[in-house]
Every structure is written in structure tokens, then in C-alpha cells.
Amino acid sequence: MEHASIGIIQLIECPSIYELMACPHFHWQHIPLLELWREKEGCDGYPRTILESYRPGNCIDIFKEALSGNTVDYNGEMIPLPFNLEILKWVKETQKVLSHAKVPSGVKFYNIYGINLETPHSVCYGSEEAPVTNIQDLRFFQPKYICVDGDGTVPAESAKADGLHAEARVAVPGEHRGILCEHHVFRILKHWLRAGEPDPFYNPINDYVILPTAFEMESHHEKGLQVTSLKEEWEIVTKDQDDLDDTVSSRKPLVSSISVSQGGSNKHSLRSEAHATVIVHPQNEGKQHVELNAISVSVDA
């Protein structure tokens, strides 16, 4: 029975639970906070409800007090399970090792991380109407989470901050574990490992294959002017066409134009001028046609 009790404690007090705590030394864009609505006596002797905020590293005392009376019932035996400071020491040592880790020379490092899922970032216990009166009751409160973009477990801000020299970092919509089953991830790995027939037009960041289908360029001189015209066409191919809206193919083409000019020797003359138009056609059968038409006119020197 004694060995079983020790085993269950080791199982529950897994270091990974402590490693999931926000690192106090990371330069967060938005610092994760532990917030508590608490009732305290004001200067006038009347109770007041205030919102307390604790940054990473400053909330250890709250954890210690909140879990000081925590126990687990295992086969009728109440096993104490307080906040374990020894495991916290291991975690801090692990963080130090990771912060100084480097990729060996000759080894290429790539980072694929999940996005597009609400991921807990900060947490708030209690409310202005129902504040926390006893920290040891904290574990019985239903918390409210403030979420950011991530894979549902790890915020994207943290996941992409590996601190290593990465050949590439690619965000893929997906869940913390489920991302391993994403076809996009397999295509990225196949591309990086150069498995099978390499596709020079594949872009792992957006999971597109861009195929140039036409290229025409003409240039001629006429009455002291140099006229250059360009026409280029591509097809953007994606294998995730089943995830797209069925109404995409019925939409109208998107047209965008831009004009640029450069002045000549005096304010009444133009040295050169260029116009470009891009037409993006609706997707059809997994392919999207793109056209670029451009023309430039410049005065010969």
C-alpha cells in the first residue's frame, strides 16, 4: 500500500504540470496574469472588493497557500498533495538549460506550431459580486480564462519563441496533438526532407503550389520613348479544396491596379510611368488563376 501511495503521488506530481507555468523570464507581448477578486477591509473599516493581479514568478505564494490543504483520496487513504517546491526547482533548472540550448552545427532546426484555436493565457478567480474570501478555497472556484491564439494548449507567441536558429517556422491551424495528423504538416515535412519528387513551386508557409503558366515580355522604342509590356500568369494549387466554401467558384474575379510615375527634369514633364493590373480569378477544382498585366513608358536618356 505504501508503494502504491508513493506511485500515485509521483504520477499526479508530474513535472510537466509545473513546466506549463508561464516562464517569468520570457519577454511576453502580453504578460500572463493570475487575477483574484478579493474582499479586503478598507481604510474606513468597511469591506471592499478589489482585483489583484500577479505576474509569473510572483504567484508562487498564492499556489502554496491555495494547495496547502489539498489532498487526494486513494482507496480511502487521504494523501496530502501540496504545491511541490522541489519539483519547481527542477523546472527552473530545466528552463535554464533550455534557455542556453543551441542547435549543433550541421543540424537544421524547423519549428511547426499550431494556431487558430483559443488558448488560455491568463486566468481570473472570483468576481466583483462573489470575491475569493479564503485562498484555500481557490481550487473550488470556476475560473475565467483570457485566451489568445494558439493550439489550445500552447500560445502561438510562446510556441514560436524557441530561441534557436531555425531554418523556418511555420504556423499550421491545428490542435496541440491533432496537428500531427494534419495533411498540411505531412506535406511540409515531405518538402523539408525532400522525400519523393521535390516540388520547387511548393510554399510550405501557405501550403500552396504556384505554377507559372505563361510569361510574355515585349520592349520597343517609339519616338524617343521606351515601351515595355509584361504579361504573366500563375495557377495557385491547394490540396485542401474540400475545406473551402462551395460558393467560392461563383464569386467574381478580384481586380487590383497600381500606377507609379517618376518626374522628369522639370515639374511639367514625366521621366517614366508604369501601370500594373492583377486579376485573381475564383478558385475552380482546387486551382486559382492569377493574371498580371503591366506596362511601363520611359523617356530615353
VOGU-3710 file (C-alpha; in Angstrom, 3 decimals, decimal comma):
1> mehasigiiq> 0,000/0,000/0,000  2,860/2,336/0,803  4,439/1,824/-2,624  1,074/2,386/-4,301  0,642/5,670/-2,453  4,089/6,864/-3,485  3,358/5,852/-7,062  0,127/7,827/-7,261  1,834/10,919/-5,817  4,603/10,719/-8,405
11> liecpsiyel> 2,024/10,311/-11,136  -0,008/13,350/-10,094  3,022/15,491/-9,265  4,299/15,250/-12,808  6,936/17,915/-13,556  5,167/18,796/-16,810  2,343/20,388/-14,794  4,863/22,781/-13,275  6,622/23,270/-16,611  3,347/24,552/-18,072
21> macphfhwqh> 3,534/27,536/-15,744  4,385/30,764/-17,569  8,112/31,448/-17,656  8,839/34,656/-15,696  11,929/35,453/-17,811  10,217/35,340/-21,201  9,609/38,694/-22,895  5,856/38,359/-23,364  3,993/40,700/-25,671  1,133/40,442/-23,181
31> ipllelwrek> 2,215/39,155/-19,772  0,114/36,224/-18,447  -1,612/37,120/-15,199  -3,242/35,360/-12,278  -6,084/37,625/-11,173  -8,098/37,340/-7,960  -11,163/39,246/-6,893  -10,671/39,557/-3,118  -12,576/41,166/-0,302  -10,440/43,310/1,994
41> egcdgyprti> -11,115/45,826/4,690  -10,830/49,427/3,538  -9,415/52,416/5,411  -12,903/53,240/6,671  -13,287/49,786/8,194  -15,790/48,601/5,591  -15,039/45,621/3,324  -14,144/46,388/-0,284  -13,729/44,169/-3,306  -10,509/44,676/-5,247
51> lesyrpgnci> -8,884/42,928/-8,201  -5,359/41,686/-7,505  -3,000/40,757/-10,347  0,058/38,523/-10,093  2,721/38,132/-12,768  4,610/34,877/-13,449  7,044/34,304/-10,616  5,009/36,423/-8,193  2,173/33,955/-7,767  4,060/31,103/-6,049
61> difkealsgn> 2,854/32,142/-2,590  -0,737/32,041/-3,861  -0,224/28,499/-5,184  1,365/27,384/-1,909  -1,484/28,751/0,184  -4,210/27,533/-2,187  -2,865/23,955/-2,166  -1,717/23,823/1,455  -4,709/21,680/2,414  -5,025/19,811/-0,878
71> tvdyngemip> -5,452/16,031/-0,584  -6,268/13,075/-2,816  -8,462/10,160/-1,735  -6,776/6,935/-2,853  -8,617/3,779/-1,753  -9,863/5,517/1,366  -6,476/6,961/2,265  -6,169/10,759/2,186  -2,852/11,641/0,579  -1,574/15,219/1,010
81> lpfnleilkw> -0,781/16,899/-2,278  0,509/20,439/-1,644  2,361/22,648/-4,102  5,721/20,911/-4,519  8,637/23,335/-4,274  11,163/20,586/-5,048  9,603/19,950/-8,449  9,509/23,703/-9,010  13,295/23,752/-8,511  13,693/21,051/-11,177
91> vketqkvlsh> 11,575/23,108/-13,561  13,699/26,211/-13,014  16,832/24,208/-13,762  15,209/22,844/-16,920  14,329/26,377/-18,018  17,949/27,440/-17,519  19,205/24,548/-19,631  16,714/25,269/-22,413  17,487/28,994/-22,422  21,142/28,231/-23,232
101> akvpsgvkfy> 20,490/25,371/-25,661  21,947/25,621/-29,163  21,442/23,525/-32,269  24,640/21,569/-33,100  26,435/22,642/-36,246  25,301/20,647/-39,242  21,821/20,129/-37,783  18,891/22,018/-39,282  16,060/23,007/-36,954  12,475/23,603/-38,095
111> niyginletp> 9,520/24,697/-35,969  5,901/23,793/-36,762  3,348/25,127/-34,293  -0,439/25,268/-34,067  -2,685/28,317/-34,393  -6,329/29,364/-34,838  -7,572/27,923/-31,535  -8,442/29,830/-28,381  -5,665/29,094/-25,896  -5,760/30,013/-22,177
121> hsvcygseea> -3,281/32,762/-21,390  -4,427/34,491/-18,194  -6,888/33,367/-15,536  -9,231/35,136/-13,135  -10,810/33,664/-9,982  -13,879/35,080/-8,311  -15,851/38,131/-9,354  -16,732/41,535/-8,019  -20,041/40,108/-6,800  -18,536/36,867/-5,433
131> pvtniqdlrf> -14,937/37,544/-4,368  -12,470/34,989/-3,017  -12,520/35,150/0,778  -10,295/32,154/1,517  -7,320/31,329/-0,716  -7,554/27,646/0,252  -10,990/27,568/-1,412  -9,463/28,779/-4,674  -9,323/25,287/-6,173  -13,107/25,010/-5,888
141> fqpkyicvdg> -13,776/28,189/-7,904  -14,668/28,067/-11,585  -12,049/30,283/-13,253  -12,499/32,571/-16,228  -9,808/32,357/-18,875  -8,473/35,081/-21,131  -7,471/33,363/-24,360  -5,060/34,147/-27,175  -4,227/32,476/-30,472  -2,528/29,100/-30,197
151> dgtvpaesak> -3,089/25,348/-30,451  -5,464/25,128/-27,497  -2,620/24,326/-25,087  0,389/26,476/-26,005  0,025/30,131/-27,098  1,483/30,788/-30,548  3,635/33,553/-29,074  5,339/31,002/-26,844  5,433/28,130/-29,349  7,333/30,087/-31,989
161> adglhaearv> 9,807/31,541/-29,472  12,100/28,504/-29,481  15,235/30,621/-29,032  17,088/28,539/-31,609  18,428/29,268/-35,068  15,543/27,949/-37,155  15,642/27,269/-40,872  11,909/28,006/-40,900  8,966/28,493/-38,570  5,547/27,614/-39,945
171> avpgehrgil> 2,176/28,112/-38,257  -0,437/25,484/-39,097  -4,086/25,633/-37,997  -4,427/22,702/-35,649  -4,780/21,344/-32,132  -1,856/20,595/-29,814  -1,775/16,854/-30,564  -4,123/16,658/-33,531  -1,738/18,783/-35,585  0,350/15,635/-36,078
181> cehhvfrilk> -2,467/14,254/-38,244  -2,796/17,367/-40,411  -2,105/16,738/-44,102  -0,514/20,180/-44,295  2,129/19,060/-41,772  2,914/15,907/-43,757  3,342/17,947/-46,930  5,669/20,348/-45,108  7,783/17,505/-43,699  7,928/15,828/-47,091
191> hwlragepdp> 9,077/19,107/-48,625  11,764/19,741/-45,984  13,020/16,141/-46,046  12,965/16,170/-49,858  11,083/12,910/-49,821  9,765/11,730/-53,164  9,712/14,043/-56,156  10,655/17,565/-54,966  8,278/20,336/-55,993  10,225/23,590/-56,484
201> fynpindyvi> 6,991/25,597/-56,571  5,603/24,396/-53,218  5,397/27,010/-50,456  5,167/25,332/-47,006  4,111/28,544/-45,265  0,763/28,864/-47,032  0,574/25,281/-48,360  0,245/26,470/-51,952  1,833/25,289/-55,152  2,287/28,222/-57,532
211> lptafemesh> 2,716/27,141/-61,149  3,781/29,721/-63,737  1,629/29,064/-66,819  2,529/31,968/-69,105  5,149/34,690/-69,408  5,371/37,286/-72,153  7,538/40,383/-72,253  7,983/42,881/-75,065  10,027/46,053/-75,311  10,363/48,547/-78,166
221> hekglqvtsl> 11,327/52,170/-78,877  8,999/54,679/-80,432  9,580/58,434/-80,886  12,098/58,717/-78,058  10,092/56,516/-75,710  10,854/53,030/-74,449  7,691/50,982/-74,018  7,810/47,689/-72,106  4,837/45,390/-71,614  4,641/42,341/-69,375
231> keeweivtkd> 2,078/39,592/-69,074  2,432/36,802/-66,545  0,008/34,128/-65,356  0,067/31,606/-62,496  -2,100/28,892/-61,065  -2,252/28,523/-57,285  -2,960/24,921/-56,350  -4,041/23,776/-52,881  -4,998/20,262/-51,837  -7,352/21,443/-49,087
241> qddlddtvss> -10,114/22,423/-51,502  -12,706/20,432/-49,529  -12,382/22,916/-46,673  -13,302/25,866/-48,884  -16,729/27,396/-49,206  -18,769/25,896/-52,038  -19,763/29,376/-53,155  -16,184/30,436/-53,923  -16,396/29,325/-57,551  -19,411/31,585/-58,127
251> rkplvssisv> -17,677/34,762/-56,975  -16,443/37,457/-59,333  -12,738/37,932/-60,108  -10,805/40,312/-57,866  -9,123/43,136/-59,770  -6,464/45,455/-58,355  -4,430/48,135/-60,125  -1,490/50,369/-59,295  0,212/53,241/-61,112  3,636/54,741/-60,418
261> sqggsnkhsl> 5,283/57,737/-62,071  8,644/59,475/-61,801  9,138/63,145/-62,600  11,490/64,475/-65,250  13,921/67,376/-65,230  11,120/69,898/-64,726  7,810/69,725/-62,942  5,806/69,706/-66,179  7,384/66,559/-67,636  7,413/62,864/-66,732
271> rseahatviv> 10,545/60,748/-66,853  8,764/57,384/-66,613  5,403/55,887/-65,797  4,187/52,345/-65,071  0,786/50,709/-64,682  0,009/47,195/-63,421  -3,197/45,221/-63,010  -3,633/41,950/-61,125  -6,683/39,756/-61,677  -7,379/36,902/-59,251
281> hpqnegkqhv> -9,999/34,534/-60,612  -12,290/32,441/-58,365  -10,995/29,022/-57,413  -12,169/26,117/-59,525  -11,361/22,453/-58,840  -8,572/23,329/-56,419  -6,892/25,820/-58,773  -6,916/29,597/-58,729  -5,802/31,528/-61,806  -3,876/34,795/-61,388
291> elnaisvsvd> -3,046/37,260/-64,175  -0,584/40,154/-64,109  -0,563/42,758/-66,871  1,896/45,631/-66,698  3,213/48,347/-68,991  5,902/50,965/-68,491  6,787/54,003/-70,571  10,043/55,885/-70,070  11,839/58,695/-71,883  15,137/57,672/-73,479
301> a> 18,159/59,350/-71,944
//
